Amino acid sequence: MWGMLPDTRLNKALGLFIAVNMLSVIFSANFELSLMAFFGKDLKFLAIYFMIVEVVNCKERLRVVLIAIVASALLIVSDAGVQILRGIDFLRGYSWRYLTASFSTATGFASWLVVIIPLFLGLLAASKGSNKRYKVLLLILIILLITCLLATYSRGAWLGFIIGIFLMVWYAFKKIHLKIKLLCLFIGAGVLTVFLILPQPLRSKVTAIGRINFKSSGTVNARVKSILKVEEGSSILIRFKLWKEALKIAKDHPLVGCGLNTYSTVGRGYKSFDGGGVYPHNSYLQMAAETGLFGLAAFLWVLFTFFKIGLHYLNQGRNFLVLGLLSGILAFVVHAFFDTHLYSLQLVVLFWYMLGLTVAVIKIEEKNETISCNPRA
């Protein structure tokens, strides 16, 4: 059966990942819950990955997929705008506190954004000779999406986005001397840091001169500064406590974990404070707790193999679309360290979809396809 699947060069790593998850099911603290998760989640997500690789096999089909992604981004940006203006989004009816659009949480929306923004940057860079209206639309979308990312106030997403953009810049200008690239990266990081920690008196003076409302940047500033505040009740301290609970579960179930999909039940027995005993806000620690060190290592091997394939392809030549996809996925997996996005249905589907799309684009480009595909194939 495994041989019937398309060869994606990730198959061996994915096979190991599935095998280890099967072991986690067999030795699970709740066999029924784990079995349901294995067939209802793991195999389904894997099917999404292979279907994308199989179906998106030519440039015409890739174009259709990219148009659909742009259209969905337009819809979600419009939804976010309505949520800002009216206090509630029109797709799901979520009320305003932090910007969520049609996602259940602001961090979930931010995780989608850090995948889509680098992809659109890649599309814009690759759009030589394209219609000017298309380029303007992409540019406007990118600006609106970055604004939305700031408005989510998700620090983990900002970090993931910055790391993803660094990868993008590094490979976009890979022919430039190493010292120049490092200098540009440090200057960019310095400018961003100065903007985020701009002192209030200076900001007030700029406001007085230019009549600009810096309320949003002030909130961003406060969120960045709060990273350093580890005090009772702070989100950072709560995360540390939740991470300790997850580590205790992993320590008690070191090899194959307590079982797929059992963290919500097993975690109650490790509750160490009011508000504890819930998801650890760290995808990798939850994976270590549920599937053990074997499961975490298998997933990290999938990621390592994927980026090895992608970076090897980029080293052969410049392809901004692949670069944008890789940068977005890198930003996503960094952000997943600060939340359980690999266990959120909306976001884990996005992860496997984009993984498959990246491999599909590489396969298309390697074939150097010049003949349009048969839609009946």
HUPEFEN-V303902 format. One record per pair of residues at least 24 apart in sequence whose C-alpha atoms are under 10 Angstrom apart, sorted by sequence separation. I is the first residue (numbers start at 1). J is the second residue. If there is no record, write none. Layout:
{{I J} {I J}}
This chain:
{{18 42} {76 100} {77 101} {117 141} {118 142} {196 220} {197 221} {245 269} {246 270} {262 286} {263 287} {266 290} {17 42} {18 43} {76 101} {77 102} {117 142} {120 145} {195 220} {196 221} {197 222} {242 267} {245 270} {246 271} {261 286} {329 354} {75 101} {76 102} {116 142} {117 143} {195 221} {196 222} {244 270} {245 271} {260 286} {261 287} {263 289} {303 329} {328 354} {329 355} {75 102} {76 103} {117 144} {162 189} {196 223} {197 224} {245 272} {260 287} {262 289} {263 290} {303 330} {18 46} {117 145} {193 221} {196 224} {197 225} {242 270} {244 272} {245 273} {259 287} {262 290} {326 354} {80 109} {113 142} {116 145} {117 146} {196 225} {242 271} {257 286} {258 287} {260 289} {261 290} {262 291} {325 354} {326 355} {329 358} {162 192} {241 271} {242 272} {257 287} {258 288} {259 289} {260 290} {261 291} {303 333} {325 355} {114 145} {193 224} {241 272} {242 273} {245 276} {246 277} {256 287} {257 288} {258 289} {259 290} {260 291} {14 46} {113 145} {114 146} {117 149} {241 273} {245 277} {246 278} {256 288} {257 289} {258 290} {259 291} {260 292} {325 357} {326 358} {76 109} {113 146} {242 275} {243 276} {245 278} {246 279} {247 280} {255 288} {256 289} {257 290} {258 291} {259 292} {325 358} {241 275} {242 276} {245 279} {246 280} {254 288} {255 289} {256 290} {257 291} {258 292} {324 358} {325 359} {110 145} {113 148} {114 149} {238 273} {241 276} {242 277} {245 280} {246 281} {250 285} {253 288} {254 289} {255 290} {256 291} {257 292} {260 295} {322 357} {323 358} {110 146} {113 149} {238 274} {241 277} {242 278} {243 279} {244 280} {246 282} {249 285} {250 286} {253 289} {254 290} {255 291} {256 292} {257 293} {322 358} {325 361} {112 149} {238 275} {239 276} {242 279} {243 280} {249 286} {250 287} {251 288} {252 289} {253 290} {254 291} {255 292} {256 293} {257 294} {321 358} {322 359} {110 148} {111 149} {238 276} {242 280} {243 281} {246 284} {247 285} {250 288} {251 289} {253 291} {254 292} {255 293} {256 294} {257 295} {322 360} {11 50} {73 112} {109 148} {110 149} {113 152} {241 280} {242 281} {243 282} {246 285} {247 286} {249 288} {250 289} {253 292} {254 293} {255 294} {256 295} {257 296} {322 361} {73 113} {109 149} {110 150} {239 279} {240 280} {242 282} {245 285} {246 286} {249 289} {250 290} {252 292} {253 293} {254 294} {255 295} {256 296} {321 361} {322 362} {8 49} {110 151} {111 152} {239 280} {240 281} {244 285} {245 286} {246 287} {247 288} {248 289} {249 290} {250 291} {251 292} {255 296} {321 362} {5 47} {8 50} {106 148} {107 149} {110 152} {115 157} {238 280} {239 281} {243 285} {246 288} {247 289} {250 292} {251 293} {319 361} {7 50} {73 116} {106 149} {109 152} {110 153} {111 154} {114 157} {118 161} {238 281} {239 282} {242 285} {243 286} {246 289} {249 292} {250 293} {319 362} {322 365} {6 50} {73 117} {108 152} {110 154} {113 157} {114 158} {117 161} {121 165} {245 289} {246 290} {5 50} {6 51} {8 53} {106 151} {107 152} {109 154} {110 155} {111 156} {112 157} {114 159} {115 160} {5 51} {7 53} {8 54} {70 116} {106 152} {107 153} {108 154} {110 156} {111 157} {114 160} {115 161} {118 164} {122 168} {319 365} {6 53} {7 54} {69 116} {73 120} {101 148} {105 152} {106 153} {107 154} {110 157} {111 158} {114 161} {117 164} {118 165} {121 168} {125 172} {5 53} {6 54} {100 148} {106 154} {107 155} {109 157} {110 158} {113 161} {114 162} {117 165} {310 358} {314 362} {5 54} {99 148} {100 149} {107 156} {108 157} {111 160} {115 164} {284 333} {306 355} {310 359} {313 362} {69 119} {70 120} {99 149} {107 157} {110 160} {111 161} {114 164} {118 168} {122 172} {283 333} {309 359} {69 120} {99 150} {100 151} {101 152} {110 161} {114 165} {283 334} {286 337} {99 151} {100 152} {283 335} {284 336} {285 337} {303 355} {306 358} {310 362} {313 365} {66 119} {98 151} {99 152} {282 335} {283 336} {284 337} {285 338} {286 339} {287 340} {306 359} {309 362} {313 366} {66 120} {98 152} {99 153} {282 336} {283 337} {284 338} {285 339} {286 340} {97 152} {98 153} {99 154} {281 336} {282 337} {283 338} {284 339} {285 340} {287 342} {98 154} {281 337} {282 338} {283 339} {284 340} {286 342} {287 343} {66 123} {281 338} {282 339} {283 340} {284 341} {286 343} {280 338} {281 339} {282 340} {283 341} {284 342} {280 339} {281 340} {282 341} {283 342} {279 339} {280 340} {281 341} {282 342} {283 343} {279 340} {282 343} {283 344} {74 137} {81 144} {153 216} {74 138} {77 141} {80 144} {279 343} {80 145} {151 216} {155 220} {78 144} {150 216} {151 217} {153 219} {154 220} {158 224} {70 137} {74 141} {77 144} {81 148} {84 151} {150 217} {153 220} {70 138} {73 141} {77 145} {80 148} {151 219} {152 220} {153 221} {155 223} {73 142} {76 145} {147 216} {150 219} {151 220} {153 222} {154 223} {155 224} {74 144} {150 220} {153 223} {154 224} {70 141} {74 145} {77 148} {153 224} {155 226} {73 145} {155 227} {261 343} {243 338} {239 338} {239 339} {236 338} {171 311} {174 314} {174 315} {172 314} {171 314} {174 317} {171 315} {174 318} {173 318} {171 317} {172 318} {171 318} {172 319} {171 319} {172 320} {171 320} {172 323} {168 320} {171 323} {172 324} {168 322} {169 323} {168 323} {167 323} {168 324} {167 324} {168 325} {165 323} {168 326} {169 327} {164 323} {165 324} {167 326} {168 327} {164 324} {167 327} {168 328} {164 325} {166 327} {167 328} {164 326} {165 327} {164 327} {165 328} {167 330} {163 327} {164 328} {167 331} {162 327} {163 328} {164 329} {165 330} {161 327} {164 330} {165 331} {160 327} {161 328} {163 330} {164 331} {160 328} {161 329} {163 331} {164 332} {160 329} {161 330} {162 331} {164 333} {160 330} {161 331} {164 334} {160 331} {161 332} {163 334} {159 331} {160 332} {158 331} {159 332} {160 333} {161 334} {157 331} {160 334} {161 335} {156 331} {157 332} {159 334} {160 335} {156 332} {157 333} {158 334} {159 335} {160 336} {157 334} {158 335} {160 337} {156 334} {157 335} {160 338} {156 335} {157 336} {155 335} {156 336} {157 337} {154 335} {156 337} {157 338} {156 338} {157 339} {155 338} {156 339} {154 338} {126 318} {126 319} {127 320} {125 319} {126 320} {127 321} {125 320} {126 321} {123 319} {124 320} {125 321} {126 322} {122 319} {123 320} {124 321} {122 320} {123 321} {126 324} {121 320} {122 321} {123 322} {125 324} {120 320} {121 321} {122 322} {123 323} {124 324} {119 320} {120 321} {122 323} {123 324} {118 320} {119 321} {121 323} {122 324} {123 325} {118 321} {119 322} {121 324} {122 325} {119 323} {120 324} {121 325} {122 326} {118 323} {119 324} {120 325} {122 327} {118 324} {119 325} {121 327} {122 328} {117 324} {118 325} {119 326} {121 328} {116 324} {117 325} {118 326} {119 327} {120 328} {115 324} {116 325} {118 327} {119 328} {115 325} {117 327} {118 328} {119 329} {115 326} {116 327} {117 328} {118 329} {115 327} {116 328} {114 327} {115 328} {116 329} {118 331} {114 328} {115 329} {113 328} {114 329} {115 330} {112 328} {114 330} {115 331} {116 332} {111 328} {114 331} {115 332} {42 260} {111 329} {113 331} {114 332} {115 333} {41 260} {112 331} {113 332} {41 261} {111 331} {112 332} {111 332} {114 335} {37 259} {38 260} {110 332} {111 333} {37 260} {38 261} {111 334} {29 253} {34 258} {35 259} {36 260} {37 261} {111 335} {28 253} {34 259} {35 260} {36 261} {37 262} {110 335} {111 336} {27 253} {33 259} {34 260} {35 261} {31 258} {32 259} {33 260} {34 261} {108 335} {28 256} {29 257} {30 258} {31 259} {32 260} {33 261} {34 262} {107 335} {111 339} {27 256} {28 257} {29 258} {30 259} {31 260} {32 261} {33 262} {107 336} {112 341} {26 256} {27 257} {28 258} {29 259} {30 260} {31 261} {32 262} {111 341} {24 255} {25 256} {27 258} {28 259} {29 260} {30 261} {31 262} {107 338} {108 339} {23 255} {24 256} {25 257} {27 259} {28 260} {29 261} {30 262} {33 265} {107 339} {108 340} {23 256} {24 257} {25 258} {26 259} {27 260} {28 261} {29 262} {107 340} {108 341} {22 256} {23 257} {24 258} {25 259} {26 260} {28 262} {29 263} {107 341} {112 346} {20 255} {21 256} {24 259} {25 260} {30 265} {112 347} {115 350} {119 354} {20 256} {21 257} {23 259} {24 260} {25 261} {29 265} {30 266} {108 344} {111 347} {115 351} {22 259} {23 260} {25 262} {29 266} {109 346} {21 259} {22 260} {108 346} {109 347} {112 350} {116 354} {21 260} {108 347} {111 350} {112 351} {115 354} {111 351} {104 346} {103 346} {103 347} {34 290} {29 290} {28 290} {28 291} {27 291} {25 290} {24 290} {25 291} {24 291} {23 291} {24 292} {21 290} {22 291} {23 292} {21 291} {24 294} {20 291} {21 292} {23 294} {24 295} {20 292} {23 295} {20 293} {21 294} {22 295} {20 294} {21 295} {19 294} {20 295} {21 296} {19 295} {20 296} {17 294} {18 295} {20 297} {21 298} {16 294} {17 295} {20 298} {21 299} {16 295} {17 296} {19 298} {20 299} {17 297} {18 298} {16 297} {17 298} {18 299} {16 298} {17 299} {15 298} {16 299} {17 300} {14 298} {17 301} {13 298} {14 299} {16 301} {17 302} {13 299} {16 302} {13 300} {14 301} {15 302} {13 301} {14 302} {12 301} {13 302} {14 303} {12 302} {13 303} {10 301} {11 302} {13 304} {14 305} {66 357} {10 302} {13 305} {65 357} {10 303} {12 305} {13 306} {10 304} {11 305} {10 305} {62 357} {9 305} {10 306} {9 306} {8 306} {62 360} {10 309} {62 361} {9 309} {45 345} {49 349} {52 352} {53 353} {56 356} {57 357} {8 309} {48 349} {49 350} {52 353} {56 357} {59 360} {41 343} {48 350} {49 351} {50 352} {51 353} {52 354} {53 355} {54 356} {55 357} {58 360} {59 361} {62 364} {45 348} {46 349} {49 352} {50 353} {52 355} {53 356} {54 357} {56 359} {57 360} {58 361} {41 345} {45 349} {48 352} {49 353} {52 356} {53 357} {56 360} {57 361} {44 349} {45 350} {47 352} {48 353} {49 354} {50 355} {51 356} {52 357} {53 358} {55 360} {56 361} {57 362} {58 363} {59 364} {45 351} {46 352} {47 353} {48 354} {49 355} {50 356} {51 357} {52 358} {53 359} {54 360} {57 363} {58 364} {59 365} {41 348} {45 352} {46 353} {48 355} {49 356} {50 357} {52 359} {53 360} {56 363} {57 364} {58 365} {41 349} {44 352} {45 353} {48 356} {49 357} {52 360} {53 361} {56 364} {57 365} {47 356} {50 359} {51 360} {53 362} {58 367} {59 368} {46 356} {49 359} {50 360} {53 363} {57 367} {58 368} {59 369} {49 360} {53 364} {58 369} {59 370} {60 371} {61 372} {57 369} {58 370} {59 371} {60 372} {61 373} {58 371} {59 372} {60 373} {58 372} {59 373} {60 374} {61 375} {58 373} {60 375} {57 373} {58 374} {58 375} {57 377} {55 377} {10 356} {8 356} {10 359} {9 359} {8 359} {8 360} {8 362} {8 363} {7 363}}
